[in-house]
Structures are given as C-alpha cells and as structure tokens.
Amino acid sequence: MEKSSGVTPVPLGPRPARTPSGRQLSPTRAALLETLQAQPQPTGVPALVAMTGLQANTLREHLDGLRSSGLVTREQAPASGRGRPGWLYSVTHRSYDDPRPEYAGLAATLAAVIARTDPHPEAAAREAGAEWGQRLARESGPPTADGDRAAREKVAEIFDDMGFAPQPDGEVRELRLTRCPLLQAAHEMPGVVCSVHLGVAQGALEEYHHDAGGLELLPFVEPGACVLRLARAER
C-alpha cells in the first residue's frame, strides 16, 4: 500500500471564478459577469444574447442567479412603442482599476451624438474611428518586425487593450471579437458603433503602412463573437 505524500493534488484546468463573497461561479456565469463588468451602461437581454450566444431563457436564468448573489442589479428600460419595457442589467460591484469602462462610456455618448446629428452617421463614425485608431497606433508604438502580419498583430493588440478580447486566426487575417465594451450601444446603433470600430482598425493599419483594402467588420455574425477581417484571404 502506497503511503500518502501528504500533498494535496492540484486540479488541472483554470480555476472557477469567485464572487466578492468567496462563492464560486460557473464558467457561464463568470463569463456573463465579465461581459457586464466591461459595459459602461446597463445592458439588455437582446444585446447579451447576441454577444454570448445563449438562449434568452437560459440567459435570464443566469442573470437571475447573479442577481440573487447580489452581483447584478436591473432596472426597467425606457418605454419605446408598444409592449412592456424590458430590463437592463448592470454589475453591482465594478472594479475601478481598469479605465476602459470610462472611455467606453464616452465613446457610447459620442456615437449617440453622431447618430442624432450627422446626415451621414456611418461615414462620420468611421472617419472619427480612423483618427482615433491612428492615435492609438502611435501610442502603442510600431510593430516589432517588418511585414503585414506584424502590423495586423499590433492591431489585434490594440483591440485587446480596448477590451474586445480578440482571438486571431493563424495568419491574423481575422479577429474574433469575443467581448464588446459598447454592447448595448452596438445593439441599438450597430451601423454607427461598428463603423467607429471599423475606423479604428483602418486608422491603425494605415498608421502602420498596411493596406486596409480588405477590412470588414461582421457584427454578431456567430454566437459569442463579432468578426473583424483585417486582410483578404490569400488565394
């Protein structure tokens, strides 16, 4: 009979997320809480369904569980048209170590202004995003190597810093954007908000002297992600 070494084995895989009170969350609820944590404004079920890929009833069950744990609160959305207004959800305890929610809040406000006041809102939003992308690229610094792939890797890094949690393909020609720091605004004004993000990629690529001709953003094109195409596929 083998003697016990007295060492507790370490379980494989990532550790489950814990609530501020020390209780563990399931991976699905932890991911949902993280999504809400990144939002600068209360977010509705339709937007969360589009981003997470969960069914609406399943999503509501998880939101109710997070509310019961005191991690999430809800408020009724403003009335618009017929029918009962839906609910908007936000986190109860937000970390203030990350400045991105404040930047995202400003971006959401500016997108709303563009949507209301500009006769060509999507073009204006892309132009504003391109200027922003150029500045972000200069602040981030040049690629560490020459070549188009290195430029695309820097763009992926910029989107990671912005809170999109990008997942690049093998050649970094496509980025799966698995988080959206402007989720509710993107659901309400997809043309404007997505044009801003497309402009950011364009401005960064141009700052890195990379052809932006194949650039395309496909919002909510698959469960749990939007897809940003940085270059055309090689033939």
Beta strands, then each sheet from edge to edge (+ up, - down):
strand 1: 43-44
strand 2: 72-76
strand 3: 87-91
strand 4: 166-168
strand 5: 174-177
strand 6: 216-222
strand 7: 225-229
sheet 1: 1+ 3- 2+
sheet 2: 4+ 5- 7+ 6-
end
